[in-house]
Amino acid sequence: MVGGARKHDGRLPALSAPRFVGRDGELNTLRSALERTPVVVLVDGEAGIGKTRLLREFLASEAERGRRALVGACLELRVPYTLGAVVDAVRDGVDNVAGLRLSGLGGALRPLFPEWADELPPAPEALEDATAARHRLFRAFAEVLGRLDVALLALEDVHWADEATLEFLLFLVSRRPQPVSLVLTFRRDEVPSASLLLRLASRLPSDAHLVRLTPGPLDVAETVSFVSSMLGGGYVSNEFAGFLHARTEGVPLAVEESVRLMHDRADLIRRDGGWARRRLERIEVPPTIRDAMLERVQRLHPDTRTVLYAAAVLSGPVGFATLRAVTGLSEDRFAAQAAEALGNGLLREDRAGQWSFRHSLACDAVYDAIPAGERRATHLRAGRVLERWPLAPVAQLARHFRLAGDVEAACRYTEAAADLCVQSGDVATSALLLHSLVATVPLPAGVLVGLVTKIQFQALSGSDPYSAITEALRSALAGQVLTPLERALVRFQVGRVLMVAGEIEAGRREILTALPHLSPGSAETARARVLLALPLGNARPVSEHLRWLQEAPPLTQPMASLDRLRLSVERAFALLMLGEEAGWAAALEIPDDVLDPQEASIVAIGHTNVGEEATRWGRYDEARTRLAKARTLAERHQLLDYLDSIASSRAHLDWFTGAWSGLAERTARLVDDDGGVRLKDRCEASLVAGLLQAASGDREAAKERLRFAGDDDQQRIEAAAALAQLCLGDGDVEEALRLTDQLAGTVVGGGLWSRAVEFAPARTGALVAAGRIGPATDVVNALEGALGDRDAPAPQASLILCRAILAEADGRLTDAAALFVRAAGAWEALPRPYDALLARERSARCLLAEGRDEAGLPLLSSVAQALSELGARNDAGRISLFLAGRGGDVLAVTRGRGRPGYGNRLSPRELEVARLLVEGLTNRQIADALVVSVQTIASQVKSAMRKLDVTSRTALAVRVVESGLVVGQPQRPLYDE
């Protein structure tokens, strides 16, 4: 039977390409969807499920009907090319650029299509605003699509797309009318959590047409048809089909590769008029598609493997001549082996003569199998071949020379590619290019320091972009012969990166070691002193930190404008952390807006840091404004990873101001994303999440969140204070003392009052509970002495609260009740409703302790009601139990996770909106300030108007002022929107 199945020369007959099987439903859905007005079709499926085949079958039928489409594919590259898939699709679809008669806008395409330079309009005037430059580029692409009369743009493997490509897709679907239909294929499990692709899939305009397709695996009957088509239509035994289906789970590519491997092994036989395997029970199919492909590749002629290796190194569609040159084979040898690679179904050639792997899995498998030495040599040949092109593709050259280990060429082309990305508004890819070079190629110390200085870490995705950089710097210290100054410059960068990464004490040690050998008047010396001034890690007394700023030598060496801006921003942050009011004057020097993307990165960080400090000082309007500015810059310049820092800081502010609606969900998203959100931002979000859980009654979960928050230096003090308060609530005074002992010297004794707002009451309360009134008084006096009369509303309110705690402990209940009321008023003025309510609770308890039940019980009941409405169900329940024991009114506390009901009372967020409305802000300005949508603000304004029975914004402003809900008068005319 075996012999009858073979050709006369002893070989099995050649396999055919499999027929298109089991996708009629998806194909019909695709066709009907694209008969409508412009539509977005998302094709989601695992690797090998047949997304590409479905798309190609559809495009073939469209071509027969004369409908034109552009097709591109995103490649799996460590550093993706800016708009790479779109550029490839347009390049393949344009025969004659001049014939398109593009407007002057087309000149913006020159950086991405250098080969069209003679036919494109002149380059437009350069724009320093990255957003404006990017938007102009997108409009130029849209004009090309319109001139080509293209009905469809299809992009494959969009899970690998760069941010610029995804932003361009969002640009297309947001235009009205939508200029072109989109078909996008992707693997959902490989979409990064912060990818704009998720926004594209979930936030399309309301009038957009969206179709989702998710091809499933083949069933057994479809597997039979699929395999039969590869074997010339012969009958396939049920036993054989069942075996294949079980081993491949019906994934078409897995089925195809398994059949091809069995064919190569001569493991197929004819039996009873049909195809079967020789022995099902003895011959195992490799468990993965990758294994099957690699076994097939190993059976090929060595020259054929060379062709495949070259194609894998080049990674994308490439012309015949380029592929041959990279292999290094003669024309005759290359032609024969390339034909074999095509015949085996591993490579394909499209109509434009471009060669590529049929599937990205095959490309990945072959690339990983290339011996290391041969891989480097092939990358080097690829780089030298591409260098000879009339217009060098700098991003590809940067990759090839980096992976080949050619340091000089890798640096040259990487910096050129990074600059090109910045010109196109793609700051993230620019940072990734520089990071990849530093992390993977041993560089001379001078070059290394220069590149590390240029990396914008906040523009990089991932939770830890720092370790690879510090490792590269330390390798230079250990392995290169350096002068004392060179060594100091490298060591300073090690310390700087460690501090940015949150390893404060390790970074401080490196900087202290480097400082004596740096030039006294240099930018590095100035930055080193500012970093040492930051009261982070094991903070020293404030006076010691301030000396690093006050005794700094004057700058004697020229400083680049970017370095000067960075130094100014860092100095303002240091002064504010140290509680110096001069920091506010320094913060005023931070510009509100900048055009250069690198400057935008520094300024966005500056506004975020000032916003954080404004929150600690209790200047909440300033904090809100600074964070809104930072967010605007981050969005405009696509500094997407900055948004997590801004979001965590904004969540912290919202906790204080009582804007708790949706806050738990926002913080959970940040905390749970341990792959994409940096530790600092996760810790700050975890702090807020823990505080919310403590207020709602989930104390054990709260403690877990707060302990995690303490892993970050900037949240450590507040997290310890919150844990100590929980312990005091549980009666564990000893643990509350332990939690605050270590930090007391730094926060109180060292004069770091900006970090004492939450800590001082916790420490004072713990000492009082232990009967140590004297040390508690010392804490309060030390805080008062350090704080003085500074305009810092939150610490001043905290000081009043501490005085009230002492008065209560001394038995001066009348004074204590009055001081708690004063503290509540100070908190409310910020506003900080939760702390205000807790202070009023303590005032009521002092009244009750004096026997003044007629004043204390109603106050306590109203506090419980307000706490319940805020969402602090644990505190409301505790008070209700107390009232029940005293025979007072008992509040029914809701125990769900639902939002609290406010009846006809304004919610905390509605009060915040009303306050900004009174100041004369429009809905747009309020939305920007509160970092929400205009629609949300409009809804909250309408809700407030309904509750207060008014019909206009002006009437609402008057009503909330007259009723005492908001203090002040409208600052300028109010217009109803």
Disulfide bonds with the S-S distance in Angstrom:
none
